[in-house]
Amino acid sequence: MASNMREVAVRSGVDPAEEPSVDWGWHGRFPKGIKIAGISTAVALLLMLIGHETSWTERLWMGIPALICLLGVGYLVLRQRHSWRN
C-alpha cells in the first residue's frame, strides 16, 4: 500500500501535476446524469410537438434529435450492462 496519495496517483498512471482533481478523488464522468439529461431532453423535444399546429419540418427537427437522444441513452445502458468492469 502506498504511503501517501501522491504515490497512489502516480502509480495509477495519472500525475497529479497534470490533473489536480486526482488529489482529491474526483476523476470521472456522471453516468446517471448523462442518462437523465438525455431522457429529459428527448421528452422536452417531444412535448414541444403538442399544442400547436406543426409542419413536417418542425416534426423532423424535434423528432430526430429526440430519437438520437433516446438511442444514445439506450446504447449507454446496454454498454453498461455488458461491461467487463462490473
N, CA, C and O atoms as a CHARMM CRD file, in Angstrom:
* protein
*
  344
    1    1 MET  N      0.84100  -1.17300   0.00000 PROA 1      0.00000
    2    1 MET  CA     0.00000   0.00000   0.00000 PROA 1      0.00000
    3    1 MET  C      0.88700   1.23700   0.00000 PROA 1      0.00000
    4    1 MET  O      1.94700   1.24500   0.62500 PROA 1      0.00000
    5    2 ALA  N      0.46500   2.25400  -0.68300 PROA 2      0.00000
    6    2 ALA  CA     1.25200   3.47600  -0.80200 PROA 2      0.00000
    7    2 ALA  C      1.22300   4.26200   0.50200 PROA 2      0.00000
    8    2 ALA  O      0.25300   4.21300   1.25900 PROA 2      0.00000
    9    3 SER  N      2.30400   4.98200   0.74200 PROA 3      0.00000
   10    3 SER  CA     2.39300   5.72800   1.99000 PROA 3      0.00000
   11    3 SER  C      1.67900   7.07000   1.92100 PROA 3      0.00000
   12    3 SER  O      1.31300   7.62300   2.95800 PROA 3      0.00000
   13    4 ASN  N      1.47700   7.59800   0.73700 PROA 4      0.00000
   14    4 ASN  CA     0.72000   8.84900   0.61800 PROA 4      0.00000
   15    4 ASN  C     -0.05500   8.86300  -0.69300 PROA 4      0.00000
   16    4 ASN  O      0.10800   7.97500  -1.52900 PROA 4      0.00000
   17    5 MET  N     -0.88700   9.86300  -0.86400 PROA 5      0.00000
   18    5 MET  CA    -1.76200   9.92800  -2.03600 PROA 5      0.00000
   19    5 MET  C     -0.99600  10.15700  -3.32600 PROA 5      0.00000
   20    5 MET  O     -1.43100   9.70400  -4.38500 PROA 5      0.00000
   21    6 ARG  N      0.12000  10.84400  -3.26500 PROA 6      0.00000
   22    6 ARG  CA     0.89600  11.12400  -4.47200 PROA 6      0.00000
   23    6 ARG  C      1.39100   9.83100  -5.11200 PROA 6      0.00000
   24    6 ARG  O      1.37600   9.70300  -6.33600 PROA 6      0.00000
   25    7 GLU  N      1.82400   8.88300  -4.30600 PROA 7      0.00000
   26    7 GLU  CA     2.30200   7.62900  -4.85500 PROA 7      0.00000
   27    7 GLU  C      1.16100   6.84600  -5.50100 PROA 7      0.00000
   28    7 GLU  O      1.36200   6.19900  -6.52900 PROA 7      0.00000
   29    8 VAL  N     -0.01200   6.89700  -4.91900 PROA 8      0.00000
   30    8 VAL  CA    -1.16000   6.19800  -5.48900 PROA 8      0.00000
   31    8 VAL  C     -1.49700   6.77500  -6.85500 PROA 8      0.00000
   32    8 VAL  O     -1.72700   6.03000  -7.80700 PROA 8      0.00000
   33    9 ALA  N     -1.52700   8.09400  -6.95400 PROA 9      0.00000
   34    9 ALA  CA    -1.89100   8.73800  -8.21200 PROA 9      0.00000
   35    9 ALA  C     -0.85200   8.47200  -9.28900 PROA 9      0.00000
   36    9 ALA  O     -1.21100   8.19700 -10.43400 PROA 9      0.00000
   37   10 VAL  N      0.41500   8.54800  -8.94900 PROA 10     0.00000
   38   10 VAL  CA     1.45400   8.32700  -9.94800 PROA 10     0.00000
   39   10 VAL  C      1.47100   6.86200 -10.35200 PROA 10     0.00000
   40   10 VAL  O      1.67300   6.54200 -11.52300 PROA 10     0.00000
   41   11 ARG  N      1.26000   5.97200  -9.39500 PROA 11     0.00000
   42   11 ARG  CA     1.27600   4.55900  -9.70100 PROA 11     0.00000
   43   11 ARG  C      0.10400   4.17200 -10.59500 PROA 11     0.00000
   44   11 ARG  O      0.22100   3.22700 -11.37600 PROA 11     0.00000
   45   12 SER  N     -1.01500   4.87000 -10.50200 PROA 12     0.00000
   46   12 SER  CA    -2.15900   4.56900 -11.35400 PROA 12     0.00000
   47   12 SER  C     -1.98400   5.11800 -12.76100 PROA 12     0.00000
   48   12 SER  O     -2.82800   4.87700 -13.62400 PROA 12     0.00000
   49   13 GLY  N     -0.92300   5.84000 -13.00200 PROA 13     0.00000
   50   13 GLY  CA    -0.65100   6.34900 -14.33800 PROA 13     0.00000
   51   13 GLY  C     -1.09200   7.77400 -14.55900 PROA 13     0.00000
   52   13 GLY  O     -0.95300   8.28700 -15.66900 PROA 13     0.00000
   53   14 VAL  N     -1.61800   8.43200 -13.54800 PROA 14     0.00000
   54   14 VAL  CA    -2.07300   9.81100 -13.67400 PROA 14     0.00000
   55   14 VAL  C     -1.24500  10.66500 -12.74000 PROA 14     0.00000
   56   14 VAL  O     -1.22100  10.42700 -11.53200 PROA 14     0.00000
   57   15 ASP  N     -0.56500  11.65800 -13.28700 PROA 15     0.00000
   58   15 ASP  CA     0.25500  12.54200 -12.48300 PROA 15     0.00000
   59   15 ASP  C     -0.60400  13.68900 -11.95600 PROA 15     0.00000
   60   15 ASP  O     -1.22600  14.39400 -12.75100 PROA 15     0.00000
   61   16 PRO  N     -0.65800  13.89800 -10.63300 PROA 16     0.00000
   62   16 PRO  CA    -1.48200  14.98400 -10.08300 PROA 16     0.00000
   63   16 PRO  C     -1.05300  16.37100 -10.55300 PROA 16     0.00000
   64   16 PRO  O     -1.85100  17.30700 -10.50700 PROA 16     0.00000
   65   17 ALA  N      0.17900  16.51900 -11.00100 PROA 17     0.00000
   66   17 ALA  CA     0.60400  17.81600 -11.52200 PROA 17     0.00000
   67   17 ALA  C     -0.12100  18.13800 -12.82600 PROA 17     0.00000
   68   17 ALA  O     -0.37400  19.30500 -13.12500 PROA 17     0.00000
   69   18 GLU  N     -0.45200  17.11300 -13.59800 PROA 18     0.00000
   70   18 GLU  CA    -1.15300  17.32700 -14.86200 PROA 18     0.00000
   71   18 GLU  C     -2.67000  17.41200 -14.66200 PROA 18     0.00000
   72   18 GLU  O     -3.35100  18.17300 -15.35000 PROA 18     0.00000
   73   19 GLU  N     -3.18600  16.63200 -13.72500 PROA 19     0.00000
   74   19 GLU  CA    -4.61400  16.62200 -13.45600 PROA 19     0.00000
   75   19 GLU  C     -4.82900  16.73400 -11.95300 PROA 19     0.00000
   76   19 GLU  O     -4.83300  15.72100 -11.25400 PROA 19     0.00000
   77   20 PRO  N     -5.00900  17.95700 -11.44500 PROA 20     0.00000
   78   20 PRO  CA    -5.10500  18.15700  -9.99500 PROA 20     0.00000
   79   20 PRO  C     -6.30800  17.48600  -9.34000 PROA 20     0.00000
   80   20 PRO  O     -6.29200  17.26100  -8.13000 PROA 20     0.00000
   81   21 SER  N     -7.34200  17.16200 -10.09600 PROA 21     0.00000
   82   21 SER  CA    -8.52400  16.54700  -9.48700 PROA 21     0.00000
   83   21 SER  C     -8.23100  15.16300  -8.92800 PROA 21     0.00000
   84   21 SER  O     -9.00500  14.65600  -8.11500 PROA 21     0.00000
   85   22 VAL  N     -7.13700  14.54400  -9.34200 PROA 22     0.00000
   86   22 VAL  CA    -6.77700  13.23300  -8.82900 PROA 22     0.00000
   87   22 VAL  C     -6.45300  13.31200  -7.34200 PROA 22     0.00000
   88   22 VAL  O     -6.70300  12.36100  -6.60200 PROA 22     0.00000
   89   23 ASP  N     -5.89900  14.43900  -6.90100 PROA 23     0.00000
   90   23 ASP  CA    -5.52700  14.58000  -5.49300 PROA 23     0.00000
   91   23 ASP  C     -6.72200  14.46000  -4.55600 PROA 23     0.00000
   92   23 ASP  O     -6.60100  13.86500  -3.48500 PROA 23     0.00000
   93   24 TRP  N     -7.86300  15.00900  -4.93100 PROA 24     0.00000
   94   24 TRP  CA    -9.00000  14.97600  -4.03000 PROA 24     0.00000
   95   24 TRP  C    -10.05000  13.95900  -4.42500 PROA 24     0.00000
   96   24 TRP  O    -11.16100  13.98300  -3.89700 PROA 24     0.00000
   97   25 GLY  N     -9.72000  13.06600  -5.34400 PROA 25     0.00000
   98   25 GLY  CA   -10.52400  11.87500  -5.55600 PROA 25     0.00000
   99   25 GLY  C    -11.55700  11.91500  -6.65800 PROA 25     0.00000
  100   25 GLY  O    -12.11200  10.87000  -6.99500 PROA 25     0.00000
  101   26 TRP  N    -11.84500  13.07400  -7.24200 PROA 26     0.00000
  102   26 TRP  CA   -12.85600  13.09400  -8.28700 PROA 26     0.00000
  103   26 TRP  C    -12.16300  13.08800  -9.63300 PROA 26     0.00000
  104   26 TRP  O    -11.40400  13.99700  -9.97100 PROA 26     0.00000
  105   27 HSD  N    -12.44000  12.05100 -10.38800 PROA 27     0.00000
  106   27 HSD  CA   -11.84100  11.94000 -11.71100 PROA 27     0.00000
  107   27 HSD  C    -12.72300  11.00700 -12.52400 PROA 27     0.00000
  108   27 HSD  O    -12.42100   9.82300 -12.66900 PROA 27     0.00000
  109   28 GLY  N    -13.79100  11.53400 -13.04100 PROA 28     0.00000
  110   28 GLY  CA   -14.67700  10.65100 -13.77600 PROA 28     0.00000
  111   28 GLY  C    -15.80800  11.37000 -14.45100 PROA 28     0.00000
  112   28 GLY  O    -15.77700  12.58700 -14.63700 PROA 28     0.00000
  113   29 ARG  N    -16.82900  10.58600 -14.82200 PROA 29     0.00000
  114   29 ARG  CA   -17.99000  11.11000 -15.52500 PROA 29     0.00000
  115   29 ARG  C    -19.21900  11.00500 -14.64100 PROA 29     0.00000
  116   29 ARG  O    -19.14300  10.52800 -13.50800 PROA 29     0.00000
  117   30 PHE  N    -20.34100  11.44800 -15.16100 PROA 30     0.00000
  118   30 PHE  CA   -21.61800  11.36500 -14.46100 PROA 30     0.00000
  119   30 PHE  C    -22.53600  10.43300 -15.24000 PROA 30     0.00000
  120   30 PHE  O    -23.36100  10.90700 -16.02200 PROA 30     0.00000
  121   31 PRO  N    -22.41700   9.11600 -15.05000 PROA 31     0.00000
  122   31 PRO  CA   -23.23900   8.21400 -15.87200 PROA 31     0.00000
  123   31 PRO  C    -24.73500   8.37900 -15.64200 PROA 31     0.00000
  124   31 PRO  O    -25.50600   8.31600 -16.60000 PROA 31     0.00000
  125   32 LYS  N    -25.16500   8.58700 -14.41000 PROA 32     0.00000
  126   32 LYS  CA   -26.59700   8.78800 -14.16600 PROA 32     0.00000
  127   32 LYS  C    -27.05100  10.13200 -14.71000 PROA 32     0.00000
  128   32 LYS  O    -28.15900  10.24600 -15.23400 PROA 32     0.00000
  129   33 GLY  N    -26.21600  11.14100 -14.59100 PROA 33     0.00000
  130   33 GLY  CA   -26.56300  12.47100 -15.08600 PROA 33     0.00000
  131   33 GLY  C    -26.71700  12.49800 -16.59500 PROA 33     0.00000
  132   33 GLY  O    -27.58400  13.19300 -17.12300 PROA 33     0.00000
  133   34 ILE  N    -25.87700  11.74400 -17.28900 PROA 34     0.00000
  134   34 ILE  CA   -25.96500  11.69100 -18.75400 PROA 34     0.00000
  135   34 ILE  C    -27.28400  11.04700 -19.16600 PROA 34     0.00000
  136   34 ILE  O    -27.94600  11.51800 -20.09100 PROA 34     0.00000
  137   35 LYS  N    -27.66500   9.97600 -18.48400 PROA 35     0.00000
  138   35 LYS  CA   -28.92600   9.30200 -18.81600 PROA 35     0.00000
  139   35 LYS  C    -30.12400  10.19900 -18.51900 PROA 35     0.00000
  140   35 LYS  O    -31.05200  10.29100 -19.32300 PROA 35     0.00000
  141   36 ILE  N    -30.10100  10.85500 -17.37100 PROA 36     0.00000
  142   36 ILE  CA   -31.20900  11.74300 -17.00300 PROA 36     0.00000
  143   36 ILE  C    -31.30900  12.90100 -17.98200 PROA 36     0.00000
  144   36 ILE  O    -32.40900  13.26300 -18.39900 PROA 36     0.00000
  145   37 ALA  N    -30.18400  13.48500 -18.35200 PROA 37     0.00000
  146   37 ALA  CA   -30.19700  14.60500 -19.29900 PROA 37     0.00000
  147   37 ALA  C    -30.68200  14.17000 -20.67300 PROA 37     0.00000
  148   37 ALA  O    -31.43300  14.90000 -21.32000 PROA 37     0.00000
  149   38 GLY  N    -30.26900  12.99700 -21.12800 PROA 38     0.00000
  150   38 GLY  CA   -30.71400  12.50300 -22.43100 PROA 38     0.00000
  151   38 GLY  C    -32.20700  12.24700 -22.48100 PROA 38     0.00000
  152   38 GLY  O    -32.88000  12.62600 -23.43800 PROA 38     0.00000
  153   39 ILE  N    -32.72000  11.60200 -21.44700 PROA 39     0.00000
  154   39 ILE  CA   -34.15100  11.29800 -21.42300 PROA 39     0.00000
  155   39 ILE  C    -34.97400  12.57900 -21.27800 PROA 39     0.00000
  156   39 ILE  O    -35.99200  12.73900 -21.95100 PROA 39     0.00000
  157   40 SER  N    -34.53900  13.49100 -20.40200 PROA 40     0.00000
  158   40 SER  CA   -35.31300  14.72700 -20.21800 PROA 40     0.00000
  159   40 SER  C    -35.27700  15.60400 -21.46400 PROA 40     0.00000
  160   40 SER  O    -36.26200  16.27400 -21.77300 PROA 40     0.00000
  161   41 THR  N    -34.16000  15.61200 -22.18100 PROA 41     0.00000
  162   41 THR  CA   -34.08900  16.36700 -23.43500 PROA 41     0.00000
  163   41 THR  C    -35.03400  15.77700 -24.47000 PROA 41     0.00000
  164   41 THR  O    -35.74900  16.50900 -25.15500 PROA 41     0.00000
  165   42 ALA  N    -35.03700  14.45700 -24.58400 PROA 42     0.00000
  166   42 ALA  CA   -35.92800  13.81300 -25.55100 PROA 42     0.00000
  167   42 ALA  C    -37.39500  14.07000 -25.20700 PROA 42     0.00000
  168   42 ALA  O    -38.20100  14.34900 -26.09400 PROA 42     0.00000
  169   43 VAL  N    -37.73800  13.97900 -23.93900 PROA 43     0.00000
  170   43 VAL  CA   -39.12200  14.22300 -23.52400 PROA 43     0.00000
  171   43 VAL  C    -39.50800  15.67600 -23.79700 PROA 43     0.00000
  172   43 VAL  O    -40.61000  15.94800 -24.27400 PROA 43     0.00000
  173   44 ALA  N    -38.60700  16.60400 -23.49600 PROA 44     0.00000
  174   44 ALA  CA   -38.90900  18.01700 -23.74100 PROA 44     0.00000
  175   44 ALA  C    -39.11900  18.27900 -25.23100 PROA 44     0.00000
  176   44 ALA  O    -40.02900  19.02100 -25.60400 PROA 44     0.00000
  177   45 LEU  N    -38.30300  17.69000 -26.07400 PROA 45     0.00000
  178   45 LEU  CA   -38.47100  17.87800 -27.51700 PROA 45     0.00000
  179   45 LEU  C    -39.79400  17.29800 -28.00500 PROA 45     0.00000
  180   45 LEU  O    -40.47100  17.89500 -28.84200 PROA 45     0.00000
  181   46 LEU  N    -40.15500  16.14300 -27.48300 PROA 46     0.00000
  182   46 LEU  CA   -41.42100  15.53900 -27.91600 PROA 46     0.00000
  183   46 LEU  C    -42.62800  16.29200 -27.37500 PROA 46     0.00000
  184   46 LEU  O    -43.66100  16.35900 -28.04000 PROA 46     0.00000
  185   47 LEU  N    -42.51200  16.86200 -26.17600 PROA 47     0.00000
  186   47 LEU  CA   -43.62600  17.64700 -25.62500 PROA 47     0.00000
  187   47 LEU  C    -43.83900  18.95100 -26.38700 PROA 47     0.00000
  188   47 LEU  O    -44.94700  19.48800 -26.39100 PROA 47     0.00000
  189   48 MET  N    -42.80100  19.46300 -27.02800 PROA 48     0.00000
  190   48 MET  CA   -42.95200  20.69800 -27.81000 PROA 48     0.00000
  191   48 MET  C    -43.80500  20.49600 -29.04700 PROA 48     0.00000
  192   48 MET  O    -44.26800  21.46500 -29.64900 PROA 48     0.00000
  193   49 LEU  N    -44.01700  19.24800 -29.43100 PROA 49     0.00000
  194   49 LEU  CA   -44.85200  18.97900 -30.59500 PROA 49     0.00000
  195   49 LEU  C    -46.34000  19.05200 -30.27100 PROA 49     0.00000
  196   49 LEU  O    -47.17000  19.10000 -31.17900 PROA 49     0.00000
  197   50 ILE  N    -46.67900  19.06100 -28.99800 PROA 50     0.00000
  198   50 ILE  CA   -48.08000  19.06000 -28.57600 PROA 50     0.00000
  199   50 ILE  C    -48.56100  20.50100 -28.40300 PROA 50     0.00000
  200   50 ILE  O    -47.85100  21.33200 -27.83700 PROA 50     0.00000
  201   51 GLY  N    -49.74300  20.78700 -28.88000 PROA 51     0.00000
  202   51 GLY  CA   -50.37100  22.05100 -28.55100 PROA 51     0.00000
  203   51 GLY  C    -50.55500  23.02100 -29.68600 PROA 51     0.00000
  204   51 GLY  O    -51.46000  23.85300 -29.62100 PROA 51     0.00000
  205   52 HSD  N    -49.76400  22.96400 -30.70200 PROA 52     0.00000
  206   52 HSD  CA   -49.96900  23.88200 -31.81400 PROA 52     0.00000
  207   52 HSD  C    -49.77100  23.11900 -33.11700 PROA 52     0.00000
  208   52 HSD  O    -49.23500  22.01100 -33.14100 PROA 52     0.00000
  209   53 GLU  N    -50.21400  23.74000 -34.18400 PROA 53     0.00000
  210   53 GLU  CA   -50.05700  23.08800 -35.47900 PROA 53     0.00000
  211   53 GLU  C    -48.58000  23.04300 -35.83700 PROA 53     0.00000
  212   53 GLU  O    -47.87000  24.04600 -35.76200 PROA 53     0.00000
  213   54 THR  N    -48.14700  21.88300 -36.21800 PROA 54     0.00000
  214   54 THR  CA   -46.73600  21.72100 -36.59100 PROA 54     0.00000
  215   54 THR  C    -46.62800  21.27400 -38.03200 PROA 54     0.00000
  216   54 THR  O    -47.49300  20.56700 -38.55000 PROA 54     0.00000
  217   55 SER  N    -45.56700  21.69200 -38.66000 PROA 55     0.00000
  218   55 SER  CA   -45.30000  21.23300 -40.01700 PROA 55     0.00000
  219   55 SER  C    -44.38000  20.01500 -39.93900 PROA 55     0.00000
  220   55 SER  O    -43.89200  19.65400 -38.86800 PROA 55     0.00000
  221   56 TRP  N    -44.15800  19.39800 -41.08300 PROA 56     0.00000
  222   56 TRP  CA   -43.26300  18.24500 -41.10700 PROA 56     0.00000
  223   56 TRP  C    -41.83900  18.65200 -40.76800 PROA 56     0.00000
  224   56 TRP  O    -41.08600  17.86500 -40.19600 PROA 56     0.00000
  225   57 THR  N    -41.47200  19.86000 -41.11300 PROA 57     0.00000
  226   57 THR  CA   -40.12600  20.33700 -40.79500 PROA 57     0.00000
  227   57 THR  C    -39.92800  20.41100 -39.28700 PROA 57     0.00000
  228   57 THR  O    -38.89700  19.97900 -38.77300 PROA 57     0.00000
  229   58 GLU  N    -40.90400  20.95400 -38.58400 PROA 58     0.00000
  230   58 GLU  CA   -40.81000  21.02400 -37.12400 PROA 58     0.00000
  231   58 GLU  C    -40.77700  19.63200 -36.51300 PROA 58     0.00000
  232   58 GLU  O    -40.02000  19.37900 -35.57600 PROA 58     0.00000
  233   59 ARG  N    -41.58900  18.74000 -37.03600 PROA 59     0.00000
  234   59 ARG  CA   -41.60700  17.38000 -36.50900 PROA 59     0.00000
  235   59 ARG  C    -40.26500  16.69000 -36.71300 PROA 59     0.00000
  236   59 ARG  O    -39.79500  15.96400 -35.83700 PROA 59     0.00000
  237   60 LEU  N    -39.65500  16.91400 -37.85800 PROA 60     0.00000
  238   60 LEU  CA   -38.34500  16.30300 -38.10800 PROA 60     0.00000
  239   60 LEU  C    -37.27200  16.89600 -37.20900 PROA 60     0.00000
  240   60 LEU  O    -36.46200  16.16400 -36.64000 PROA 60     0.00000
  241   61 TRP  N    -37.26300  18.22900 -37.07700 PROA 61     0.00000
  242   61 TRP  CA   -36.22500  18.88100 -36.27200 PROA 61     0.00000
  243   61 TRP  C    -36.41200  18.67600 -34.77800 PROA 61     0.00000
  244   61 TRP  O    -35.49700  18.96700 -34.00800 PROA 61     0.00000
  245   62 MET  N    -37.55800  18.18700 -34.34500 PROA 62     0.00000
  246   62 MET  CA   -37.74500  17.84800 -32.92900 PROA 62     0.00000
  247   62 MET  C    -37.76100  16.34100 -32.71600 PROA 62     0.00000
  248   62 MET  O    -37.32300  15.86300 -31.67000 PROA 62     0.00000
  249   63 GLY  N    -38.25100  15.60100 -33.67300 PROA 63     0.00000
  250   63 GLY  CA   -38.34800  14.15100 -33.51700 PROA 63     0.00000
  251   63 GLY  C    -37.03400  13.42400 -33.70900 PROA 63     0.00000
  252   63 GLY  O    -36.71900  12.50500 -32.95200 PROA 63     0.00000
  253   64 ILE  N    -36.26300  13.81900 -34.70600 PROA 64     0.00000
  254   64 ILE  CA   -34.99200  13.12700 -34.96600 PROA 64     0.00000
  255   64 ILE  C    -33.98700  13.34200 -33.82900 PROA 64     0.00000
  256   64 ILE  O    -33.38300  12.36500 -33.38600 PROA 64     0.00000
  257   65 PRO  N    -33.77600  14.56100 -33.33700 PROA 65     0.00000
  258   65 PRO  CA   -32.87300  14.69900 -32.18700 PROA 65     0.00000
  259   65 PRO  C    -33.37300  13.96100 -30.93700 PROA 65     0.00000
  260   65 PRO  O    -32.56800  13.43300 -30.17000 PROA 65     0.00000
  261   66 ALA  N    -34.69400  13.92300 -30.72900 PROA 66     0.00000
  262   66 ALA  CA   -35.23800  13.16700 -29.59900 PROA 66     0.00000
  263   66 ALA  C    -34.92900  11.68400 -29.76400 PROA 66     0.00000
  264   66 ALA  O    -34.56400  11.01200 -28.79900 PROA 66     0.00000
  265   67 LEU  N    -35.07300  11.17600 -30.97400 PROA 67     0.00000
  266   67 LEU  CA   -34.75800   9.78000 -31.24900 PROA 67     0.00000
  267   67 LEU  C    -33.26600   9.50200 -31.04200 PROA 67     0.00000
  268   67 LEU  O    -32.89500   8.46300 -30.49700 PROA 67     0.00000
  269   68 ILE  N    -32.42500  10.42100 -31.47400 PROA 68     0.00000
  270   68 ILE  CA   -30.97900  10.25800 -31.29200 PROA 68     0.00000
  271   68 ILE  C    -30.62600  10.24200 -29.80500 PROA 68     0.00000
  272   68 ILE  O    -29.79100   9.44600 -29.37600 PROA 68     0.00000
  273   69 CYS  N    -31.25300  11.11100 -29.02200 PROA 69     0.00000
  274   69 CYS  CA   -31.00800  11.12000 -27.56400 PROA 69     0.00000
  275   69 CYS  C    -31.41200   9.80000 -26.93600 PROA 69     0.00000
  276   69 CYS  O    -30.67000   9.24500 -26.12500 PROA 69     0.00000
  277   70 LEU  N    -32.58400   9.28900 -27.30200 PROA 70     0.00000
  278   70 LEU  CA   -33.05000   8.03400 -26.72400 PROA 70     0.00000
  279   70 LEU  C    -32.19100   6.85400 -27.16400 PROA 70     0.00000
  280   70 LEU  O    -31.93800   5.94500 -26.37400 PROA 70     0.00000
  281   71 LEU  N    -31.74200   6.85900 -28.41500 PROA 71     0.00000
  282   71 LEU  CA   -30.83900   5.80100 -28.86800 PROA 71     0.00000
  283   71 LEU  C    -29.50300   5.86200 -28.13600 PROA 71     0.00000
  284   71 LEU  O    -28.92800   4.82700 -27.79900 PROA 71     0.00000
  285   72 GLY  N    -29.00900   7.07400 -27.89000 PROA 72     0.00000
  286   72 GLY  CA   -27.76400   7.22100 -27.14600 PROA 72     0.00000
  287   72 GLY  C    -27.87800   6.72200 -25.71700 PROA 72     0.00000
  288   72 GLY  O    -26.96600   6.07200 -25.20600 PROA 72     0.00000
  289   73 VAL  N    -28.99100   7.02400 -25.07300 PROA 73     0.00000
  290   73 VAL  CA   -29.20600   6.53400 -23.70100 PROA 73     0.00000
  291   73 VAL  C    -29.33000   5.01200 -23.71500 PROA 73     0.00000
  292   73 VAL  O    -28.79800   4.34000 -22.83100 PROA 73     0.00000
  293   74 GLY  N    -30.01800   4.47200 -24.69800 PROA 74     0.00000
  294   74 GLY  CA   -30.12200   3.01100 -24.81100 PROA 74     0.00000
  295   74 GLY  C    -28.77100   2.35700 -25.01700 PROA 74     0.00000
  296   74 GLY  O    -28.48900   1.30300 -24.44800 PROA 74     0.00000
  297   75 TYR  N    -27.93300   2.98600 -25.83500 PROA 75     0.00000
  298   75 TYR  CA   -26.58200   2.46700 -26.05000 PROA 75     0.00000
  299   75 TYR  C    -25.77400   2.48300 -24.75100 PROA 75     0.00000
  300   75 TYR  O    -25.05100   1.53300 -24.45300 PROA 75     0.00000
  301   76 LEU  N    -25.90000   3.56600 -23.98200 PROA 76     0.00000
  302   76 LEU  CA   -25.17600   3.64200 -22.70900 PROA 76     0.00000
  303   76 LEU  C    -25.64300   2.56600 -21.73600 PROA 76     0.00000
  304   76 LEU  O    -24.83100   1.96800 -21.02900 PROA 76     0.00000
  305   77 VAL  N    -26.95000   2.32000 -21.69800 PROA 77     0.00000
  306   77 VAL  CA   -27.48600   1.29500 -20.79400 PROA 77     0.00000
  307   77 VAL  C    -26.98500  -0.08700 -21.20800 PROA 77     0.00000
  308   77 VAL  O    -26.56600  -0.87200 -20.35700 PROA 77     0.00000
  309   78 LEU  N    -27.02300  -0.39000 -22.50200 PROA 78     0.00000
  310   78 LEU  CA   -26.53900  -1.68800 -22.96100 PROA 78     0.00000
  311   78 LEU  C    -25.03900  -1.84300 -22.74400 PROA 78     0.00000
  312   78 LEU  O    -24.57200  -2.91400 -22.35600 PROA 78     0.00000
  313   79 ARG  N    -24.29100  -0.78400 -22.99100 PROA 79     0.00000
  314   79 ARG  CA   -22.84400  -0.84900 -22.79600 PROA 79     0.00000
  315   79 ARG  C    -22.49900  -1.05500 -21.32400 PROA 79     0.00000
  316   79 ARG  O    -21.56100  -1.78000 -20.99500 PROA 79     0.00000
  317   80 GLN  N    -23.26300  -0.41200 -20.44100 PROA 80     0.00000
  318   80 GLN  CA   -23.01700  -0.57600 -19.01500 PROA 80     0.00000
  319   80 GLN  C    -23.41900  -1.98900 -18.56500 PROA 80     0.00000
  320   80 GLN  O    -22.75100  -2.58900 -17.72400 PROA 80     0.00000
  321   81 ARG  N    -24.48900  -2.50000 -19.11700 PROA 81     0.00000
  322   81 ARG  CA   -24.96300  -3.82200 -18.71900 PROA 81     0.00000
  323   81 ARG  C    -23.99000  -4.91800 -19.14700 PROA 81     0.00000
  324   81 ARG  O    -23.82900  -5.91500 -18.44300 PROA 81     0.00000
  325   82 HSD  N    -23.34000  -4.73700 -20.30200 PROA 82     0.00000
  326   82 HSD  CA   -22.42200  -5.74400 -20.81700 PROA 82     0.00000
  327   82 HSD  C    -20.96100  -5.35000 -20.62800 PROA 82     0.00000
  328   82 HSD  O    -20.08400  -5.80200 -21.36400 PROA 82     0.00000
  329   83 SER  N    -20.71600  -4.51800 -19.65300 PROA 83     0.00000
  330   83 SER  CA   -19.36300  -4.04600 -19.42300 PROA 83     0.00000
  331   83 SER  C    -18.52200  -5.12600 -18.74900 PROA 83     0.00000
  332   83 SER  O    -19.03300  -5.91400 -17.95300 PROA 83     0.00000
  333   84 TRP  N    -17.24800  -5.15500 -19.06900 PROA 84     0.00000
  334   84 TRP  CA   -16.33700  -6.11200 -18.44600 PROA 84     0.00000
  335   84 TRP  C    -15.82500  -5.61300 -17.11200 PROA 84     0.00000
  336   84 TRP  O    -15.13200  -6.34500 -16.40600 PROA 84     0.00000
  337   85 ARG  N    -16.15500  -4.37000 -16.74800 PROA 85     0.00000
  338   85 ARG  CA   -15.68900  -3.80500 -15.48500 PROA 85     0.00000
  339   85 ARG  C    -16.82600  -3.71100 -14.46900 PROA 85     0.00000
  340   85 ARG  O    -17.06200  -2.62400 -13.94100 PROA 85     0.00000
  341   86 ASN  N    -17.50900  -4.75000 -14.18400 PROA 86     0.00000
  342   86 ASN  CA   -18.63400  -4.69400 -13.23600 PROA 86     0.00000
  343   86 ASN  C    -18.19100  -4.59000 -11.84700 PROA 86     0.00000
  344   86 ASN  O    -19.02000  -4.53300 -10.93800 PROA 86     0.00000
